[in-house]
Amino acid sequence: PCKQIAPILEEISNEYNTVIGKVNVDENTDLASKYDIRSIPTIVVFEDGKPVKNIIGAMPKHVFLKEVDGWI
C-alpha cells in the first residue's frame, strides 16, 4: 500500500507546492512511536510543525484530497 500511494502523494506535492516526506518506520522506530504510528501507510498532517491529523490506509487521490482539505 505504501508503494501504491507514493505516486499519488508525489503528484499532490507537485500540484499544491507542499512538502511530503516519507519515513521507513521499520528503520525509524523512535519516530513511529513518537507519532503513534501503528499501521502503514499512515500519513501525518502537520500544521505549524505540530501533527494535526493522522490518515491511515491507502486511498484514491480524490479521497485523500478531501481528507486534507483546508491544510493544503
C-alpha distances in whole Angstrom, upper triangle without the diagonal:
4,5,5,6,9,11,11,12,15,16,17,18,21,22,22,24,22,20,17,16,13,14,13,14,15,18,18,19,22,20,17,20,22,19,19,15,14,11,8,7,10,12,16,18,22,25,28,26,25,22,22,19,16,13,11,7,6,9,11,13,16,15,14,17,19,17,19,22,25,23,22
4,5,5,6,10,10,10,12,14,15,16,18,20,20,21,19,17,13,12,10,10,10,11,13,15,16,17,19,17,15,18,20,17,17,14,14,11,7,5,9,10,14,16,19,23,25,23,23,20,21,18,15,13,11,9,7,10,12,14,17,16,14,17,19,17,18,21,24,21,21
4,6,5,8,10,10,11,13,15,16,18,19,21,21,19,18,14,14,11,12,12,14,15,16,18,19,22,20,18,22,23,21,21,17,18,14,11,9,12,13,17,19,22,25,27,26,25,23,24,21,18,16,14,12,9,12,13,14,18,17,15,18,21,19,20,23,25,23,22
4,6,7,8,10,11,12,14,16,17,18,20,21,20,19,15,15,13,15,15,17,18,20,21,22,25,22,20,23,25,22,22,18,19,15,12,10,13,13,17,19,22,25,28,27,26,23,24,21,18,15,14,10,7,9,10,11,15,14,13,16,18,18,18,21,24,22,21
4,6,5,6,9,10,11,12,14,15,16,18,16,15,12,13,11,14,14,16,18,20,20,21,23,20,19,22,23,20,20,17,18,14,11,8,11,10,14,15,18,21,24,23,23,20,20,18,15,12,12,9,6,7,8,8,12,12,10,13,15,14,15,18,20,19,17
4,5,5,6,9,10,11,12,14,15,16,14,13,10,10,9,12,13,15,17,18,18,20,22,19,18,22,22,20,21,18,19,16,12,10,12,11,14,15,18,21,24,22,22,20,21,19,16,14,14,12,10,11,11,11,14,15,12,14,17,16,16,19,21,19,17
4,5,5,6,9,10,11,12,14,15,14,14,11,13,12,15,16,19,21,22,22,24,26,23,22,26,26,23,24,21,22,19,16,13,15,14,17,18,20,23,25,24,25,23,23,21,19,17,17,15,12,12,11,10,13,15,13,14,17,17,17,19,21,20,17
4,5,5,6,9,10,11,12,14,13,13,11,13,13,16,18,20,22,23,23,25,26,23,22,25,25,22,23,20,22,19,16,13,14,12,15,15,18,21,23,23,23,21,21,18,17,14,15,13,10,9,8,6,10,11,9,10,14,14,13,15,18,17,14
4,5,5,6,9,10,10,11,10,10,7,9,10,13,15,17,20,21,20,22,23,20,19,23,22,19,21,18,20,18,15,12,12,10,12,12,15,17,20,19,20,18,18,16,15,13,14,13,11,11,10,8,11,12,9,10,13,13,12,14,16,14,12
4,5,5,6,9,10,10,10,9,7,10,10,14,16,19,21,22,21,24,25,22,21,25,24,22,24,21,23,21,17,15,15,13,15,15,17,19,21,20,21,20,21,19,18,16,17,16,14,14,13,11,14,15,12,13,17,16,15,17,19,16,14
4,5,5,6,9,10,10,11,10,13,14,18,20,22,25,25,25,27,28,25,24,28,27,24,26,23,25,23,20,17,17,15,17,16,18,20,23,22,23,22,22,20,20,17,19,18,15,14,12,9,12,14,12,11,15,16,14,16,18,16,13
4,5,5,6,8,8,9,9,12,14,17,20,22,25,25,24,26,27,24,23,26,25,22,24,22,24,22,19,16,16,13,15,13,15,17,19,19,20,19,18,17,17,15,17,16,14,13,12,8,10,12,9,8,12,13,11,12,14,12,9
4,6,6,5,5,6,6,10,12,16,19,21,24,24,23,25,26,22,22,25,24,21,24,22,24,22,20,17,16,13,14,13,14,15,17,17,19,18,18,17,17,16,18,18,16,16,15,12,14,15,12,11,15,15,12,14,15,12,9
4,6,5,7,9,10,13,15,19,22,24,27,27,26,28,29,25,25,29,28,25,27,25,28,26,23,20,20,17,18,16,17,19,20,20,22,21,22,21,21,20,22,21,19,18,17,13,15,17,15,13,17,18,15,16,17,15,12
4,6,8,11,12,15,18,21,24,26,29,29,28,31,31,27,27,30,29,26,29,27,29,27,24,21,21,18,19,17,18,19,21,21,23,22,22,21,21,20,22,22,19,18,16,12,13,16,14,11,15,16,14,14,15,14,10
4,5,9,11,14,17,21,24,26,29,29,27,29,30,26,26,29,27,24,27,25,28,26,24,21,20,16,17,14,15,15,17,18,20,19,19,18,19,18,21,21,20,18,17,13,14,16,13,11,14,15,12,12,12,10,7
4,7,10,13,16,20,23,25,28,28,26,29,28,25,25,28,27,24,27,25,28,27,24,22,21,17,17,15,15,15,16,17,19,19,19,19,20,20,22,23,21,20,19,16,17,19,16,14,17,17,14,14,14,12,9
4,6,10,13,17,20,22,25,25,23,25,25,21,22,25,23,20,23,22,25,24,21,19,17,14,14,11,11,12,13,14,16,15,16,16,17,17,19,20,19,19,18,15,17,18,14,13,16,15,12,13,13,10,7
4,6,10,13,17,19,22,21,19,22,22,18,19,22,20,18,21,19,23,22,19,17,16,12,12,10,10,12,13,12,14,14,15,16,16,16,18,19,19,19,19,16,18,19,15,15,18,16,13,15,15,12,10
4,7,10,14,15,19,18,17,19,19,16,16,19,18,16,18,17,19,18,16,13,12,9,10,9,10,13,14,13,14,13,15,14,14,13,15,16,15,16,17,14,17,17,13,13,17,15,12,15,16,12,11
4,7,10,12,16,15,13,16,16,13,13,17,16,14,17,15,18,17,14,13,12,9,10,10,11,14,15,13,15,13,16,15,14,14,15,16,16,17,18,17,20,19,16,17,19,17,15,18,19,15,14
4,7,9,12,12,11,14,15,12,12,15,15,14,16,13,15,14,12,10,10,9,10,12,13,17,18,16,16,15,17,16,14,14,14,14,14,16,18,17,20,20,16,18,20,18,17,20,21,18,17
4,6,9,8,7,10,11,9,9,12,13,12,13,11,13,13,11,10,10,10,11,13,14,18,19,16,17,15,18,17,14,15,14,15,16,18,20,20,23,22,19,21,23,20,19,23,24,20,20
4,5,5,6,9,11,9,9,12,14,13,14,11,13,12,10,10,11,12,13,17,18,21,23,20,20,18,20,19,16,16,15,15,16,19,21,22,25,24,20,23,25,22,22,26,27,24,23
4,5,5,5,8,7,6,9,11,11,11,8,9,10,9,10,10,12,13,16,17,21,23,19,19,17,19,18,15,15,14,15,16,20,22,23,26,24,21,24,25,22,22,26,27,24,24
4,6,6,10,10,8,11,14,14,14,11,11,11,10,12,13,15,16,20,21,25,26,23,22,20,23,21,18,19,17,17,18,22,25,25,29,27,24,27,29,26,26,29,31,28,28
4,6,9,9,9,12,14,15,15,13,14,15,13,15,15,17,17,21,21,25,26,22,22,21,24,23,20,21,19,20,21,24,27,27,30,29,26,28,30,27,27,30,31,28,28
4,6,6,6,9,10,11,12,11,13,14,13,14,14,15,15,18,18,22,22,19,19,17,21,20,18,19,18,19,21,24,26,26,29,28,24,27,29,25,25,28,29,26,26
4,5,5,6,9,10,10,9,10,12,13,14,14,15,15,19,19,23,23,20,19,17,20,20,17,19,17,19,21,24,27,28,30,28,25,28,29,26,25,29,30,26,27
4,5,5,6,9,10,10,12,15,15,16,15,16,15,18,18,21,21,18,17,16,19,19,17,19,19,21,23,26,29,29,31,29,26,28,30,26,25,29,29,26,27
4,5,5,6,8,8,11,13,13,14,12,13,12,14,14,17,18,14,14,13,16,16,14,16,16,18,20,23,26,26,28,26,23,25,26,23,22,25,25,22,23
4,6,5,6,5,8,10,10,11,10,11,11,14,15,18,20,16,15,13,16,15,12,14,13,15,18,21,24,24,26,24,21,23,25,21,21,24,25,22,23
4,5,5,6,8,11,13,14,12,14,13,16,16,19,20,17,15,13,16,16,13,16,15,18,20,23,27,27,29,26,23,26,27,23,23,26,27,24,25
4,6,8,11,14,15,16,13,14,12,14,14,16,17,14,12,11,14,14,13,16,16,19,22,24,27,27,29,26,23,25,26,22,21,25,25,22,24
4,6,9,11,12,13,10,10,8,11,11,14,16,13,10,8,11,10,9,12,13,16,18,21,24,23,25,23,20,21,22,18,18,21,21,18,20
4,6,9,11,12,10,11,10,13,14,17,19,16,14,11,13,12,9,12,12,15,18,20,24,24,26,23,20,22,23,19,19,22,23,21,23
4,6,8,9,7,9,9,13,14,18,20,17,15,12,14,12,9,10,9,12,15,17,21,21,23,21,18,21,21,18,18,22,23,20,22
4,7,9,8,11,12,16,18,21,24,21,19,15,17,14,11,12,9,11,14,18,21,22,24,21,19,22,23,19,20,24,25,23,25
4,6,6,10,12,15,18,22,24,22,20,16,17,14,11,10,7,8,11,14,18,19,21,19,17,20,21,17,19,22,24,22,23
3,5,8,11,15,17,21,24,21,20,17,18,15,11,10,7,7,9,12,16,17,20,17,15,18,20,17,18,21,24,21,22
4,7,10,13,16,20,22,20,19,16,17,14,10,8,6,5,7,10,13,14,17,15,12,16,17,15,15,19,21,19,19
4,6,10,13,16,19,17,16,12,13,10,7,6,4,6,8,11,14,15,17,15,12,15,16,13,13,17,19,16,17
4,6,10,13,16,14,13,10,11,8,6,5,6,8,9,11,14,13,15,13,10,12,14,11,10,14,16,13,14
4,6,10,13,11,10,6,7,6,5,6,9,11,13,14,17,16,17,15,12,14,15,11,10,14,14,12,13
4,7,10,9,8,6,6,5,6,8,11,14,15,15,17,15,16,15,11,12,13,10,8,11,11,8,10
4,7,6,5,4,6,7,9,12,15,17,19,19,21,19,20,18,15,15,16,13,10,13,12,8,10
4,5,5,6,6,9,12,14,18,21,22,22,23,21,21,20,17,16,17,14,11,13,11,8,10
4,6,8,9,13,15,18,21,24,25,25,26,24,24,24,20,19,20,18,15,16,14,11,13
4,7,9,12,14,17,20,22,24,25,26,24,25,24,20,20,21,19,16,18,16,13,14
4,6,9,12,15,18,21,23,23,25,24,24,23,20,20,20,17,15,17,15,12,15
4,6,8,11,14,17,19,20,22,21,22,20,17,17,18,14,13,15,14,11,14
4,7,10,13,17,19,19,21,20,20,18,15,15,15,12,10,13,12,9,13
4,7,10,13,15,16,18,17,17,15,12,13,13,9,9,11,12,10,13
4,6,10,12,13,16,16,17,14,12,13,13,10,10,13,14,12,15
4,7,9,10,13,13,14,11,8,11,11,8,9,12,14,13,14
4,7,9,13,14,15,12,10,14,14,11,12,16,18,17,18
4,6,10,12,14,11,10,14,14,12,14,17,20,19,19
4,7,9,12,10,9,12,14,12,14,17,20,19,19
4,7,8,6,6,10,11,10,12,15,18,18,17
4,6,5,6,9,10,11,13,14,18,18,17
4,5,5,6,9,10,11,12,15,15,13
4,5,5,6,9,10,10,14,15,13
4,5,5,6,9,10,14,14,14
4,5,5,6,9,12,12,11
4,5,5,6,9,10,9
4,6,5,9,10,10
4,6,9,9,10
4,6,6,7
4,6,6
4,6
4
